[in-house]
Amino acid sequence: MDDKNLMENILLLEKGVCGLFMHGAIESGTENVHQTFSTALNEALCMQDAIYDKMTAKGWYPTEQVEQAKVNTVKQRFQCC
């Protein structure tokens, strides 16, 4: 497995962890449990961001610039009355 595949796998795993922590925070029954999940989520999001930044710097996570017209279309579609 090369470095790019390893980083992709780590990023996917970290995204999954973020989802679990988010649901844990949403479903927690006490403030203490909620705070614990929220803190873990914040730390996991920071780690996910660092992984993304490293992948982007190496050209392993290419992104495209979206046309402003497409952004406006999506905004209008989801805009509240």
N, CA, C and O atoms as CSV, one atom per row, in Angstrom:
chain,resi,resn,atom,element,x,y,z
A,1,MET,N,N,0.859,-1.172,0.000
A,1,MET,CA,C,0.000,0.000,0.000
A,1,MET,C,C,0.906,1.236,0.000
A,1,MET,O,O,1.811,1.352,0.826
A,2,ASP,N,N,0.653,2.144,-0.924
A,2,ASP,CA,C,1.473,3.358,-0.987
A,2,ASP,C,C,0.945,4.421,-0.019
A,2,ASP,O,O,-0.120,4.267,0.579
A,3,ASP,N,N,1.715,5.495,0.115
A,3,ASP,CA,C,1.371,6.553,1.070
A,3,ASP,C,C,0.008,7.177,0.774
A,3,ASP,O,O,-0.750,7.480,1.695
A,4,LYS,N,N,-0.303,7.369,-0.505
A,4,LYS,CA,C,-1.583,7.990,-0.864
A,4,LYS,C,C,-2.746,7.115,-0.402
A,4,LYS,O,O,-3.695,7.617,0.200
A,5,ASN,N,N,-2.680,5.820,-0.677
A,5,ASN,CA,C,-3.757,4.923,-0.250
A,5,ASN,C,C,-3.866,4.861,1.267
A,5,ASN,O,O,-4.966,4.800,1.816
A,6,LEU,N,N,-2.729,4.877,1.937
A,6,LEU,CA,C,-2.732,4.862,3.392
A,6,LEU,C,C,-3.419,6.115,3.938
A,6,LEU,O,O,-4.247,6.027,4.845
A,7,MET,N,N,-3.075,7.269,3.389
A,7,MET,CA,C,-3.696,8.517,3.836
A,7,MET,C,C,-5.195,8.539,3.529
A,7,MET,O,O,-5.985,9.017,4.343
A,8,GLU,N,N,-5.588,8.029,2.370
A,8,GLU,CA,C,-7.014,7.955,2.036
A,8,GLU,C,C,-7.755,7.091,3.044
A,8,GLU,O,O,-8.848,7.447,3.485
A,9,ASN,N,N,-7.167,5.957,3.411
A,9,ASN,CA,C,-7.796,5.077,4.389
A,9,ASN,C,C,-7.889,5.724,5.761
A,9,ASN,O,O,-8.903,5.595,6.446
A,10,ILE,N,N,-6.838,6.416,6.158
A,10,ILE,CA,C,-6.854,7.117,7.443
A,10,ILE,C,C,-7.922,8.204,7.440
A,10,ILE,O,O,-8.650,8.365,8.420
A,11,LEU,N,N,-8.020,8.951,6.339
A,11,LEU,CA,C,-9.022,10.015,6.251
A,11,LEU,C,C,-10.438,9.439,6.324
A,11,LEU,O,O,-11.292,9.978,7.028
A,12,LEU,N,N,-10.684,8.356,5.604
A,12,LEU,CA,C,-12.012,7.734,5.657
A,12,LEU,C,C,-12.336,7.227,7.056
A,12,LEU,O,O,-13.465,7.373,7.526
A,13,LEU,N,N,-11.367,6.643,7.713
A,13,LEU,CA,C,-11.570,6.173,9.075
A,13,LEU,C,C,-11.866,7.338,10.012
A,13,LEU,O,O,-12.756,7.252,10.858
A,14,GLU,N,N,-11.129,8.409,9.860
A,14,GLU,CA,C,-11.332,9.586,10.713
A,14,GLU,C,C,-12.708,10.208,10.473
A,14,GLU,O,O,-13.356,10.655,11.419
A,15,LYS,N,N,-13.157,10.239,9.225
A,15,LYS,CA,C,-14.502,10.750,8.928
A,15,LYS,C,C,-15.560,9.885,9.601
A,15,LYS,O,O,-16.554,10.400,10.113
A,16,GLY,N,N,-15.350,8.580,9.603
A,16,GLY,CA,C,-16.288,7.673,10.278
A,16,GLY,C,C,-16.326,7.912,11.774
A,16,GLY,O,O,-17.394,7.898,12.386
A,17,VAL,N,N,-15.158,8.132,12.362
A,17,VAL,CA,C,-15.076,8.434,13.789
A,17,VAL,C,C,-15.833,9.724,14.099
A,17,VAL,O,O,-16.543,9.805,15.101
A,18,CYS,N,N,-15.681,10.730,13.238
A,18,CYS,CA,C,-16.393,12.002,13.437
A,18,CYS,C,C,-17.901,11.765,13.459
A,18,CYS,O,O,-18.613,12.336,14.286
A,19,GLY,N,N,-18.380,10.930,12.556
A,19,GLY,CA,C,-19.807,10.622,12.517
A,19,GLY,C,C,-20.277,9.946,13.792
A,19,GLY,O,O,-21.341,10.276,14.317
A,20,LEU,N,N,-19.497,9.008,14.290
A,20,LEU,CA,C,-19.860,8.326,15.534
A,20,LEU,C,C,-19.887,9.288,16.715
A,20,LEU,O,O,-20.812,9.260,17.527
A,21,PHE,N,N,-18.876,10.133,16.805
A,21,PHE,CA,C,-18.837,11.099,17.905
A,21,PHE,C,C,-19.986,12.099,17.809
A,21,PHE,O,O,-20.554,12.490,18.828
A,22,MET,N,N,-20.329,12.513,16.592
A,22,MET,CA,C,-21.447,13.447,16.424
A,22,MET,C,C,-22.744,12.811,16.924
A,22,MET,O,O,-23.501,13.434,17.668
A,23,HIS,N,N,-22.995,11.568,16.510
A,23,HIS,CA,C,-24.219,10.904,16.950
A,23,HIS,C,C,-24.202,10.651,18.454
A,23,HIS,O,O,-25.242,10.718,19.108
A,24,GLY,N,N,-23.035,10.364,18.996
A,24,GLY,CA,C,-22.928,10.209,20.443
A,24,GLY,C,C,-23.294,11.497,21.164
A,24,GLY,O,O,-23.987,11.468,22.181
A,25,ALA,N,N,-22.830,12.627,20.639
A,25,ALA,CA,C,-23.160,13.924,21.256
A,25,ALA,C,C,-24.647,14.224,21.135
A,25,ALA,O,O,-25.266,14.708,22.082
A,26,ILE,N,N,-25.217,13.938,19.980
A,26,ILE,CA,C,-26.640,14.216,19.764
A,26,ILE,C,C,-27.514,13.371,20.677
A,26,ILE,O,O,-28.501,13.863,21.224
A,27,GLU,N,N,-27.159,12.108,20.844
A,27,GLU,CA,C,-27.992,11.170,21.587
A,27,GLU,C,C,-27.657,11.074,23.071
A,27,GLU,O,O,-28.317,10.330,23.796
A,28,SER,N,N,-26.659,11.801,23.538
A,28,SER,CA,C,-26.242,11.658,24.935
A,28,SER,C,C,-27.344,12.107,25.892
A,28,SER,O,O,-28.086,13.055,25.636
A,29,GLY,N,N,-27.413,11.385,26.999
A,29,GLY,CA,C,-28.483,11.643,27.964
A,29,GLY,C,C,-28.111,12.589,29.086
A,29,GLY,O,O,-28.991,13.100,29.778
A,30,THR,N,N,-26.839,12.828,29.278
A,30,THR,CA,C,-26.413,13.726,30.350
A,30,THR,C,C,-25.424,14.747,29.799
A,30,THR,O,O,-24.812,14.532,28.753
A,31,GLU,N,N,-25.276,15.835,30.499
A,31,GLU,CA,C,-24.369,16.899,30.066
A,31,GLU,C,C,-22.919,16.415,30.049
A,31,GLU,O,O,-22.147,16.774,29.160
A,32,ASN,N,N,-22.559,15.601,31.033
A,32,ASN,CA,C,-21.190,15.092,31.108
A,32,ASN,C,C,-20.858,14.234,29.884
A,32,ASN,O,O,-19.789,14.380,29.291
A,33,VAL,N,N,-21.773,13.344,29.509
A,33,VAL,CA,C,-21.562,12.487,28.342
A,33,VAL,C,C,-21.557,13.334,27.071
A,33,VAL,O,O,-20.734,13.131,26.179
A,34,HIS,N,N,-22.488,14.285,27.003
A,34,HIS,CA,C,-22.548,15.175,25.842
A,34,HIS,C,C,-21.238,15.938,25.677
A,34,HIS,O,O,-20.713,16.037,24.568
A,35,GLN,N,N,-20.716,16.472,26.760
A,35,GLN,CA,C,-19.469,17.245,26.697
A,35,GLN,C,C,-18.300,16.368,26.278
A,35,GLN,O,O,-17.435,16.803,25.518
A,36,THR,N,N,-18.271,15.147,26.765
A,36,THR,CA,C,-17.201,14.219,26.399
A,36,THR,C,C,-17.220,13.918,24.903
A,36,THR,O,O,-16.182,13.962,24.242
A,37,PHE,N,N,-18.404,13.613,24.372
A,37,PHE,CA,C,-18.513,13.359,22.937
A,37,PHE,C,C,-18.207,14.614,22.127
A,37,PHE,O,O,-17.559,14.528,21.084
A,38,SER,N,N,-18.656,15.762,22.584
A,38,SER,CA,C,-18.405,17.012,21.867
A,38,SER,C,C,-16.912,17.326,21.804
A,38,SER,O,O,-16.406,17.756,20.767
A,39,THR,N,N,-16.219,17.111,22.902
A,39,THR,CA,C,-14.777,17.337,22.932
A,39,THR,C,C,-14.064,16.364,21.993
A,39,THR,O,O,-13.171,16.755,21.241
A,40,ALA,N,N,-14.466,15.102,22.047
A,40,ALA,CA,C,-13.867,14.094,21.165
A,40,ALA,C,C,-14.141,14.436,19.703
A,40,ALA,O,O,-13.266,14.270,18.854
A,41,LEU,N,N,-15.347,14.911,19.406
A,41,LEU,CA,C,-15.690,15.297,18.039
A,41,LEU,C,C,-14.816,16.444,17.564
A,41,LEU,O,O,-14.307,16.415,16.444
A,42,ASN,N,N,-14.640,17.439,18.391
A,42,ASN,CA,C,-13.814,18.585,18.011
A,42,ASN,C,C,-12.374,18.154,17.728
A,42,ASN,O,O,-11.768,18.605,16.756
A,43,GLU,N,N,-11.832,17.288,18.571
A,43,GLU,CA,C,-10.468,16.800,18.355
A,43,GLU,C,C,-10.371,15.971,17.073
A,43,GLU,O,O,-9.393,16.075,16.332
A,44,ALA,N,N,-11.380,15.157,16.821
A,44,ALA,CA,C,-11.385,14.331,15.603
A,44,ALA,C,C,-11.517,15.206,14.358
A,44,ALA,O,O,-10.897,14.918,13.334
A,45,LEU,N,N,-12.314,16.266,14.433
A,45,LEU,CA,C,-12.446,17.180,13.297
A,45,LEU,C,C,-11.126,17.891,13.009
A,45,LEU,O,O,-10.764,18.092,11.850
A,46,CYS,N,N,-10.413,18.267,14.057
A,46,CYS,CA,C,-9.104,18.897,13.871
A,46,CYS,C,C,-8.136,17.921,13.211
A,46,CYS,O,O,-7.366,18.308,12.332
A,47,MET,N,N,-8.171,16.654,13.633
A,47,MET,CA,C,-7.295,15.654,13.039
A,47,MET,C,C,-7.668,15.421,11.578
A,47,MET,O,O,-6.791,15.296,10.722
A,48,GLN,N,N,-8.965,15.364,11.294
A,48,GLN,CA,C,-9.427,15.180,9.920
A,48,GLN,C,C,-8.962,16.335,9.056
A,48,GLN,O,O,-8.550,16.124,7.915
A,49,ASP,N,N,-9.020,17.542,9.570
A,49,ASP,CA,C,-8.590,18.722,8.835
A,49,ASP,C,C,-7.085,18.673,8.547
A,49,ASP,O,O,-6.644,19.039,7.457
A,50,ALA,N,N,-6.308,18.224,9.523
A,50,ALA,CA,C,-4.851,18.125,9.330
A,50,ALA,C,C,-4.518,17.081,8.260
A,50,ALA,O,O,-3.629,17.297,7.435
A,51,ILE,N,N,-5.226,15.960,8.275
A,51,ILE,CA,C,-5.008,14.920,7.260
A,51,ILE,C,C,-5.359,15.465,5.878
A,51,ILE,O,O,-4.609,15.282,4.918
A,52,TYR,N,N,-6.506,16.135,5.788
A,52,TYR,CA,C,-6.932,16.733,4.519
A,52,TYR,C,C,-5.885,17.728,4.012
A,52,TYR,O,O,-5.538,17.714,2.832
A,53,ASP,N,N,-5.389,18.580,4.891
A,53,ASP,CA,C,-4.382,19.573,4.486
A,53,ASP,C,C,-3.126,18.901,3.937
A,53,ASP,O,O,-2.574,19.353,2.934
A,54,LYS,N,N,-2.668,17.832,4.582
A,54,LYS,CA,C,-1.473,17.130,4.105
A,54,LYS,C,C,-1.726,16.477,2.751
A,54,LYS,O,O,-0.860,16.499,1.876
A,55,MET,N,N,-2.911,15.897,2.579
A,55,MET,CA,C,-3.237,15.266,1.301
A,55,MET,C,C,-3.342,16.305,0.193
A,55,MET,O,O,-2.874,16.073,-0.922
A,56,THR,N,N,-3.946,17.436,0.489
A,56,THR,CA,C,-4.078,18.507,-0.496
A,56,THR,C,C,-2.709,19.047,-0.896
A,56,THR,O,O,-2.456,19.310,-2.072
A,57,ALA,N,N,-1.833,19.209,0.083
A,57,ALA,CA,C,-0.488,19.720,-0.200
A,57,ALA,C,C,0.286,18.793,-1.137
A,57,ALA,O,O,1.122,19.258,-1.911
A,58,LYS,N,N,0.018,17.503,-1.075
A,58,LYS,CA,C,0.697,16.545,-1.934
A,58,LYS,C,C,-0.046,16.303,-3.244
A,58,LYS,O,O,0.409,15.532,-4.088
A,59,GLY,N,N,-1.208,16.973,-3.414
A,59,GLY,CA,C,-1.991,16.798,-4.632
A,59,GLY,C,C,-2.815,15.518,-4.641
A,59,GLY,O,O,-3.264,15.073,-5.697
A,60,TRP,N,N,-3.013,14.929,-3.474
A,60,TRP,CA,C,-3.750,13.671,-3.364
A,60,TRP,C,C,-5.239,13.862,-3.131
A,60,TRP,O,O,-5.984,12.882,-3.104
A,61,TYR,N,N,-5.689,15.090,-2.963
A,61,TYR,CA,C,-7.096,15.371,-2.728
A,61,TYR,C,C,-7.480,16.584,-3.571
A,61,TYR,O,O,-7.666,17.683,-3.049
A,62,PRO,N,N,-7.595,16.373,-4.864
A,62,PRO,CA,C,-7.886,17.515,-5.744
A,62,PRO,C,C,-9.326,18.010,-5.549
A,62,PRO,O,O,-10.244,17.226,-5.309
A,63,THR,N,N,-9.488,19.290,-5.656
A,63,THR,CA,C,-10.823,19.895,-5.577
A,63,THR,C,C,-11.039,20.767,-6.808
A,63,THR,O,O,-10.091,21.178,-7.477
A,64,GLU,N,N,-12.289,21.033,-7.083
A,64,GLU,CA,C,-12.639,21.880,-8.219
A,64,GLU,C,C,-13.308,23.152,-7.722
A,64,GLU,O,O,-14.019,23.150,-6.717
A,65,GLN,N,N,-13.070,24.222,-8.437
A,65,GLN,CA,C,-13.739,25.482,-8.142
A,65,GLN,C,C,-15.134,25.432,-8.763
A,65,GLN,O,O,-15.274,25.126,-9.947
A,66,VAL,N,N,-16.144,25.724,-7.990
A,66,VAL,CA,C,-17.517,25.685,-8.482
A,66,VAL,C,C,-17.904,27.071,-8.996
A,66,VAL,O,O,-17.560,28.092,-8.401
A,67,GLU,N,N,-18.622,27.078,-10.105
A,67,GLU,CA,C,-19.091,28.344,-10.664
A,67,GLU,C,C,-20.084,28.990,-9.698
A,67,GLU,O,O,-20.891,28.300,-9.076
A,68,GLN,N,N,-20.020,30.308,-9.578
A,68,GLN,CA,C,-20.896,31.031,-8.663
A,68,GLN,C,C,-22.362,30.819,-9.015
A,68,GLN,O,O,-23.208,30.785,-8.120
A,69,ALA,N,N,-22.680,30.676,-10.289
A,69,ALA,CA,C,-24.067,30.448,-10.698
A,69,ALA,C,C,-24.608,29.153,-10.099
A,69,ALA,O,O,-25.769,29.099,-9.695
A,70,LYS,N,N,-23.781,28.113,-10.036
A,70,LYS,CA,C,-24.219,26.845,-9.444
A,70,LYS,C,C,-24.421,26.983,-7.941
A,70,LYS,O,O,-25.364,26.420,-7.384
A,71,VAL,N,N,-23.546,27.723,-7.290
A,71,VAL,CA,C,-23.695,27.977,-5.857
A,71,VAL,C,C,-25.006,28.710,-5.598
A,71,VAL,O,O,-25.748,28.357,-4.682
A,72,ASN,N,N,-25.293,29.734,-6.406
A,72,ASN,CA,C,-26.523,30.502,-6.240
A,72,ASN,C,C,-27.758,29.639,-6.448
A,72,ASN,O,O,-28.754,29.804,-5.743
A,73,THR,N,N,-27.705,28.720,-7.410
A,73,THR,CA,C,-28.829,27.822,-7.672
A,73,THR,C,C,-29.113,26.949,-6.456
A,73,THR,O,O,-30.268,26.777,-6.067
A,74,VAL,N,N,-28.070,26.405,-5.863
A,74,VAL,CA,C,-28.246,25.562,-4.681
A,74,VAL,C,C,-28.769,26.388,-3.512
A,74,VAL,O,O,-29.641,25.928,-2.774
A,75,LYS,N,N,-28.255,27.588,-3.334
A,75,LYS,CA,C,-28.730,28.471,-2.265
A,75,LYS,C,C,-30.220,28.745,-2.397
A,75,LYS,O,O,-30.960,28.679,-1.416
A,76,GLN,N,N,-30.657,29.052,-3.618
A,76,GLN,CA,C,-32.072,29.349,-3.852
A,76,GLN,C,C,-32.935,28.132,-3.577
A,76,GLN,O,O,-34.034,28.254,-3.036
A,77,ARG,N,N,-32.445,26.967,-3.946
A,77,ARG,CA,C,-33.221,25.741,-3.768
A,77,ARG,C,C,-33.491,25.472,-2.296
A,77,ARG,O,O,-34.556,24.962,-1.947
A,78,PHE,N,N,-32.548,25.806,-1.431
A,78,PHE,CA,C,-32.667,25.495,-0.014
A,78,PHE,C,C,-33.009,26.706,0.850
A,78,PHE,O,O,-33.015,26.621,2.078
A,79,GLN,N,N,-33.290,27.821,0.204
A,79,GLN,CA,C,-33.616,29.040,0.937
A,79,GLN,C,C,-35.008,28.928,1.539
A,79,GLN,O,O,-35.936,28.440,0.894
A,80,CYS,N,N,-35.143,29.369,2.744
A,80,CYS,CA,C,-36.437,29.324,3.427
A,80,CYS,C,C,-37.325,30.470,2.926
A,80,CYS,O,O,-36.826,31.491,2.453
A,81,CYS,N,N,-38.587,30.296,3.031
A,81,CYS,CA,C,-39.564,31.284,2.537
A,81,CYS,C,C,-39.385,32.634,3.111
A,81,CYS,O,O,-40.137,33.550,2.780
